[in-house]
Amino acid sequence: MRLSQGFWQTLKEIPNDAEIPSHQLMMRAGLIHKTAGGLYTYLPMAFRSLQKIKKIIREEHDRIGCFEVQMSVITPAELWKETGRWDVMGPQMLRIKDRAERELCVSPTNEETVTDVFRKTINSYKQLPVCLYQINTKFRDEIRPRFGLLRGREFTMKDGYSLHMDKACLDTFYEKIYGAYNAIFKRMGLDFISVEADGGAMASGGAKTHEFQLIADNGEDTLVTVPATGYAANIEKAPTTRANLKPQAASDLTKISTPNQKTCEEVAAAHGFDITHTLKSLIMHVLRGEKEHFYMVMLLGDDQLNEVKFKNAMNADHVRPAQANELEKLGLIKGFMGPTAQAEKLSVLYDLTVDLNSSYVVGANEAEHHMKGFVPSRDTKLTFKQLDLRLAKEGDVMNGQPIVLKKGIEVGHVFQLGDKYTKSMGATVLNAQGKAITPQMGCYGIGVTRTLAAAIEQNHDKDGIIWPAAIAPYDVYFGMIAKADETKAIAEEIYKSFLDAGLEVLFDDRGMGPGGMFKDADLIGLPVRVILGERDFQATGEIEIKVRKTGETLKVKREALIATIKEKLQSLGKYA
C-alpha cells in the first residue's frame, strides 16, 4: 500500500480515555476509531491484522475436522428461557423487541442457538462427534467498558461447540481442541500459557476447563505458576498453601480488651501478636435457589477469601458478604466476630491453612473485645469443617515448591459443558442400541479482537507497537529519503520487486523528512523497516534494513535485499 493514497492517520497526543498502552497505541497508530463507549470501528491496518488472526484460527480448526458456520447475531428469547439464562444473564444482555413485540437479544454467546441446531439436525450416534464454530460479532453491555478492545461491548469472537455421545469421546476431542489452541497462539508469535481455570456458570461441576492467557504487565487476571513442575492456574483455581507457618502452643482461653481494634492488623500491632496467629472472621451470605444461608468463614489474619472457591464449595448460585443489617439480626458485631456460642445461627468454615490444634486470637462476639488462646478443635462451639478457601499470594507453595505470580490477559477459554445445555433443551440422540441418550457438549472460545489488543499490550515499547510478524498488518515499512527523480524511480522499482516477491509492503511515499518518517515507522511497528537513503545508495549502493523487535540494523546491496528481508521475517515467525 502507498501511504500517499492510503487511509491512515496517526495521533500525536494520547486520548484522555486511553488508560493502558494497547489502547493508547491502537488509537495513536490509526488502528481503531472510537464510535462510542466500548464500540470501535476497525480501520484498515487493524482489519488486516484481524484477517490474519482469523486465518490462523480457521486453519487450525479445519486441521482437526471442525466445520465453520455463521449463526444469527440476534437470537430469540425462547431459546434462552429454555436454559434459564434469560434471567441469569441480567443487564449484560442487550434485549430488544421486534415490531410483533417478540423478545430478542443481541447474542453475548451462542450455546442455546447451537444446541437448537444440534437437536433439530442430529439424531443418531453415527453423526457424532461433530464440532461447529463461527467467527462472529458478539455484544455484552459491560457496565464500564474500558481498555479499548480488551473490554469493549461489541467484539469479534470465535466460538465453537462440539457434541459427543459420552464423556470419553468429549475428553478425546477436548485434547484435540486444546492442542489446536496451543498451535494458534504459538503461530501468532505470542507469549502465552494455558492454565487450569474455573468454569463458573458455563461448565458442569468438575469438568475440564482451561484458559489461554497472554502474559502482560497490565493483565486483569492473576496467574499462579510453579516453575519447578510446570503447573499453572488462574488464581481463582490454584490450591496453594502457606509456607513456614509457626504453630502457637495451646493455652487457656482468655478475653482481652481491644478498643477500636477491629482488624487483625490492628489487634496484632497493639498486642504484639504475629498476624498469622490471628483469625479473620467473615460472614458470607449464600443463595441456593430461593433459600439463603449464612456462614462464618475463618482465615488467617493476613489472608483473603477466594470467593470463586467459596461459591463452588457451597454449590451456590450467588455469594456476597453479609450486610450490616444482616449482621445485626445475627447478633454479631463487625470487627469483633468469632466462632463462639453467641454465633449459634451459623456454620463455621475454616480454611485449610488454619491449624485446628494451634492457638489463635479471634473475635469475642463482644464489642471492643477479642479472645486469645482460641484452639479451633477445642473451642469452636458451632458445627464446622475445613475447606480450601483462601486466595493464593506471593510466598505460597504447592507440594513444597514455591509459586510465581504473573499477570495475564485471557484470550481463549475451553470448557467441557457436559449435558448442561443438551439436557435443559431436550436434545437427544439414538445410541447403537436405539436408545435415546443426552449427548455431551464442549464449548471453545477465542476473543479475536481481544487477541489483537492483547498482542499489542504484550509487544510494545516507548516508541510504539512491535508487531509479531505472523499477525502484523504488513511485513515491511519501506521509506525513501530522496530528492532526485532517479532515486525516486529506483524506490518505485524496489517497491514493485517487493510485491512481485509476495511481500506485504507499506510504502511511505509521502515525501516526509526522516524524523517524522522514523517516528511513524516505530509507532506502527511493522517487523522490518527498509530505508532507501539517497546519499548512502549513491555512495555505496546499500539499503538499510532494521528489525523492529531486536533493533538490529544492517545494510545490504539491492540484489540481496529481498532474500535478507525474508530471512529476517522467517526468524521472526512470519512463516510458522
N, C-alpha and C positions, 0 to 999 in steps of 0.2 A: 504494500500500500504506500502511495505517495502522501506524505504528510501535508503537502501543499493542497491536496484535494480531499484529504480525509476529514472525517467528523471527529475531532479531538480537541479538547480544550483543558488546560491544566489550571489549577488554582494556586496562587501564591500563599494565601492565608489558610489556616486550619479552620474549618467550620466550627462554630461555637458548640454545636451539639455532638461533635465527634469526640468521644472520650478515650478511645483506645487506638493504637497505631493502625490496625487494619481498616477501621472506619475512616480515619483521617486520610490515609494513603489512597484508599479507593475513591474518595471524593476529590482529593488533590490531583490524582493522576488521571482523572476523567474516565473512571470505570463505571460509576453509577451516578444517577441523578435522583435526589430525594423528591418524591411526589407528595408524600405526607408522612406523618409519624409511622415508622415501620413499613413503609411502602416505597419501593425503589424501582426505577427504570434501569435496566442493564444496558449500558452503552456499548458501542461496537467492540472495544477491547475486552471488556468483561464477557460479552456474549461469545467471543471466540474461545476464551478460556473455558467457559461453561460447556461449549460444544465438545471440547477435548475431554473434559471430565466425564461427560455423558458417554462419549465413545468408549472410553476405558471401561466404564461400568457395563455398557452393553456387551462388549467383547467378553468380559469375564463371566457374565451371566449366561451368555449364549454358549460359552465353553462347557458349562455344567448342565446344559439342557433346559434352561428356563425359557419361557415364552413371553415376549413383550406384548402388552395390551395398553389400552388407554381407557380409563374409567371416567365417568362424568364428574366434573368438579362440584356440581350441585347434586345433592342426594336427598331423597325424601325422608321425612321424619319417621315414617312407619318402620323402616329398617332399624333405625337407632332405638326405637321404642321396644323392638323385639329383644334386644340385648340389655335394655335398661340404661343405656348410656345417654339417651336423650336428656335425662335429668342429671346424670352424673357429670357430664362434660361441663355443665354450668356456663357461665358467661364467656368462657374462652371460645365457645362455638358461636359463630355468626349465623343467626337464624333469620329466615325471611319467609314471606308468604307470596304465593303467586296470585294471579287475578281470580282464581277459583277458591282462594283462602286456604289452599293446601299448604301445610307446613313443610319447609325445606331448610337445608343448611348448606353453607359453603364448607366442603369437606376438610376437616383437620387431619383425617386419616381414613382408611378405606376397608377396615376389617369387615364391616357389615356388608358393604357393596360386593366385595369379592366372595363372601360366604353365600350371598344371594346368587351370584353367578355359579358357584360350585354346586349348590343344591338343585339348581334348575338344569344343569348340563351333565353332571357326573352321577351315575347311578350304579356303577359296577367297580369292583376291585381291579378289573382289568385296565381301567383308565387311570390308575394310580401307580406311583406317585406323580404329582404334577406341580409345577411352580409357575405362577403368573406374576409378572412385575410390570410396573409402569414408571415413567419419569414424567411427573405432572405437577401442576400448581396445587398448593395447599394454603389454607388460611386458618390462623389461630389468633383470636383477638386478645393478644397479650395486653395485660393491664398497663405495663410500662415497657414498650418496645425500646430497645437500646442497642448500642454496639453495632449499628449498621445491619449487615446481613446476618450477624451472629444471633440476633434475637429480634427478627422482624416479624411482621404479622402475615404478610404474604411471602411465600418462598417456594422454591422448586425442590421436590423430594423424589428420590427413587424409593418406592415401596413395593415389596414383593411378598407373596403369600403362597405357601405350599400346603398340600393336602395329602394325608397318608392314612393307610389302613390301621397302623398301630404305632406304638411308641418306638419300637425298634427301627422301623422304617424312618420315622421322624429323626431319630438320633443319627442315622446314617446320612441323611440329607443335610442335617444341621452341620455336620463336619465338612461337607462339600461347600456349603454357603459360607461357612467360617473361613475356609481356605480361599474362596473367591474374594472375600472382603480383604483378607491379608494381601492378596495379589493386587487388588485395586489400589490400595493406598501405597503399596510398595512401588507400583508402576508410576504413580503420581510423584514419587520422589519425596514423600512426606515422612517426618519423624513421628511415628505413632506407636502406641502399644494397645493390645487388646486386654481388657480387664474384666474380671468377674463383676457382675452388676446385679442390682435388684430389679426385678421385673415389674414391680409396682402393681398397678391395676391391670396391666396388659397381660401378664403371663400367669399361668397356673402355679400354685404353690410348689416349690421345689424344682420347677422346670429350669432347664439351662437358659441362661441369658448372658450375653457379653456386650460390652460397649467397646467401640473403637475410638480412641482418644488421641488427638494430636497434642503433643507436648508444647505448651506455650505459657509464658510468664503470666499472661492475663486470662488464663483459662478459669472458667467458673467452677469447674469440678476439681476436687482434691483426690489424688490417686495414691494408693498405698502400694509400694513396690518393695520386694525383698530381693536385693541384688544377688544374694548368695544362692537363692533357689529359683529365681525367675518368676516368682509369684507376683501377680498384680491384680488389684481390685479397686473398685470405687470405694471411697471412704465409708459410704453407706453400707457396704457389704463386708468389709475386711474384719476378721475376728482376731484382732491383736490383743496383746496383754502388756501390762506394765512390767518394767524391769527394775531390779534392785529395791524392791519394797521391803521395809523392815517391820515385821510384826511387833505389836506392842503387847507386852505380857498382860494377862487378865488381872484386874484389880477390882476393888469394891466400887459399886455404882454410887456416884456422888453428884449432887446437884451443885452447880456453880452459877454465880451471878454474872450475867453478860449484858449489861445495859448498853443499848444501842448497837449491839454487835449481832447483826442479822446474817452476815455471810460467813462462810467457813474461813475466808481470808481474814476477816476482822477478828473472829474468835481466836484463830491460831496466832495472829500477831499479838493480840492483847495478853494472851496467857502462855505464850512460848511453846505452843504445840506445833509439831510438824503437820503441814497441811494434809499429808496422806494419812494422818491419824484422826482426821475428822470425816464425818459422813454428811453429804449433802442430801436433803430430803426434798423431793419434787412430787407434787400431787398432779397426776395426769388424768384427764377426762378421756374416756374411751367410748366410742359409739359403735355398737354392733347391731345393724338393722335399726330397729326403733328403740333398743334398750341402751341405757347409758350406765357406765360403771366408773368408779374412781379407784386409782391405785397409787400407793406411795412407793416411789422409786428411790432407792438408796445407792448413791455413787460416792466414790472417794472425793474428798473436798475439792480437788482441782480437776476433776473430770467433768465432761459434758455428756448429756444424753444424746444418743443417736436415735432420733425419732423414727427413722425408717426401720431400724431393727426392732424398736419397741412396737411399732404398728404391726409388723409382721408377726412378732411373738404373741401379740394379743389377738391376732386374726381380726383386726379391727377395720371398719370402714373409714373411720376418721379418729385422729387423736389430737389433743391440744392440752396446754397447761390449764389447770383449774383457775377459774376467775375468782376475784376477791369475794363476791357474794357466795360462791360455792364453798370456799374455804370456811367462811363464817358459819354456814349451815352444818359443815362437818365438824365444827368446834375446834378449828385449827387456827394458829396464829402464824402468819407468814414470817419467816426468819427464825422461828423457834419450834419448828415441827420435828417430830421424831416418831419412831415406831413403838411407842409406849401404849399402855392400856387405853389412854384417852382417845386414841385414833381407832376406836373399835369398829368403825364402819368401813374400814379399808383392808385390802390385802397388801402385803409388802413384797416388793421385788428387789432383791439385792443383785447388784452387778457381780459378775463372776470374779472381778478383781478384788472384791471385798473378802477378806479373810474372816470367815464366820467365827473363828475362835480367837481373833485378836481383839484388842481393846480400842475403842474409838470415843470421840466426843460427838454427841448428837443433840438435837433439839429436845427440850424437856416438855414440849407442849404447854409451856407456861411462859407468859411474857417476860422478857429480859432474863431468861434462864436456859441453860443447857445442862446436859448430863455428861460427866466424864466417867471413864471406866466401863462403857457400854460394850458388852460382848454379844454380838448378834445371836449366836446359837444359844446363849444362856438367857438373855434379857428381852428378846423380842416377844411381846405378848400377843401378837397377831399371827394369822396364817401367813407364811412366807415361803418363797422359793428363790432360787438363784438362776439368772439368765445372763446372756451376753447382751448388754445394753449400752455400753459406753461408746463414745466416738473416738476413733483412733487418733493418735497425735505423735509428734516427734518424740523420740526416745523409747517408743514401744518396740516390742519384739514379736516375732512369730516363730514358734518352735525354737526359741533361743537365738534366732537370727535377727539382727537389727533391721528396722524398716527405713525406707526413704520416702518422704512425701514429695509428690510432684503435682504441678498444676496442668490441667488438660482441658481441651475443648472437645466435647462429644460430637463426632461427625457421622457415626454409624452405630446401629444397635440391632442385634439379632435376638429373637425371642422364640422359645417354644410356648405356643399358646395352649397346647393341649386341646381339650374339647370345649373350651370356654365359649367360643362363638358358634361352633357347629351344633352344640347341644342346645343352646338357647334359641337358635334359629331353625332347629329341626332338620338339619342337614344329615342325611344318612346315605350309605351305600351298601350294596349287597356283597357279602363276602363269598368265598369259594363254595360255601355250603348253602348259599342262597338266603342267608340270614342278614337282616338289616342291622348295621352297626354304625355308631357315631364316629366319624373319622377324626384324626388328629391334625392340628394345624400348626404351622410355623409362620413367623412374621419377620421381615427383614428390611430395615430402612437405612438410607443414606441421605443426609442433608446435602443436596448438590450445591446450592448457593452458599450454604453454611461452610462447606468444604472449601469453596473458593476464598471466602473471607478468612477462614482458619489458616489456610496455606500462607496467606499474606501476613497474618498475625505471627506465624512461626518464622517467616522468612522475610526479614526487612532489616535495614539499618537506618542510621540518622539521615541518609540521603534519599531513601526511597525503598521501593519493593525490590526483592531479589527472587525472581520467579523460578520455581522448579521447572526445569526445561520441558518436561512432558506436558505441562499444562499452561505454559506461557502463551500469551496471545500471538506472539511472533517469535521466531528463533533469533533474529538478528536485528539490531538497530544499526542502520547504515547511514552515516552522515558524511558530508563533504565540506571541507574548508577550501573554497575555490573562488577565484575571481576570473581566471582565464577561461574562455569558451572551450579551449582544448581540454582542460581538466574536467570541466562540467560534462563534456562529451564522453570522457573516459568513465566518469561516475555513472552515466546512463548505461554504458556498455557493461560495467560491473553489475549494476542492478539487474539488467536483463540476464546476465550469466547466473546470478543467484537464483532467479525464478526458474530458469531452464534446468538448474540442478536440483530443483524441488525444495529449496529453502524458503521459509516464510520470512519475508523481509519488510521491515518498516523503514522506508526510505525517507530520511529527513532532507527534503529538497527545498526547504523554506528559505534558504539563504541567510540563516542566522549566524551570529558570531559564535565562536567556540564556547564561551562562557555559558550562554543560555542553552546551547545545544547539549553540552555535557550535563547540565542540571536536569534537563528533560530526560536525557538518556538514563541517568541514575534514578530519577523519580519513577519512570515506568519500569525500569529494572529488567529488561529483556536479557536472556542468558549471555549473549555475545554482542559486544559493541565493536563496530568496524568504522574507522575514520580514514577517509581519503584526504590527507593533508597535502595541499598543492606543493608547498615548499619541500617537504620530505620526499614526495613522489618524484618531483623533478630532479632532486639531488641524488637519490638512491634507488628509486623505483620501488620503494617499500610502502606498505599499507599497514596501519596499526590495528591490532586486534586486542581487545580487553575482555576478560571473563568477569562478569559482574559478581559472581559468587565469591571468587577467590581473590579478585583484584589482579590476577596475573595479566601482564601486558607483554606483547611481543610484536615484532614487525616482520612481515613476510613479503616476498615478491608476489606480484599479481598472479602468476601461474600456480602458486601454492596456496592461494587464498581459500578457495572452496574446500579443498581437502583438509586444510587446517581447521576451518570452521566446523566441518562435520566431525572431525576428530574431537574437538572440544565439546561439541554437543553430545557426542557419544559418551564421553567421560562424565557428563552431567546428567545422564539418564534419559536423553531425548528419545532414544530408540529402544527403550527397555520393553 
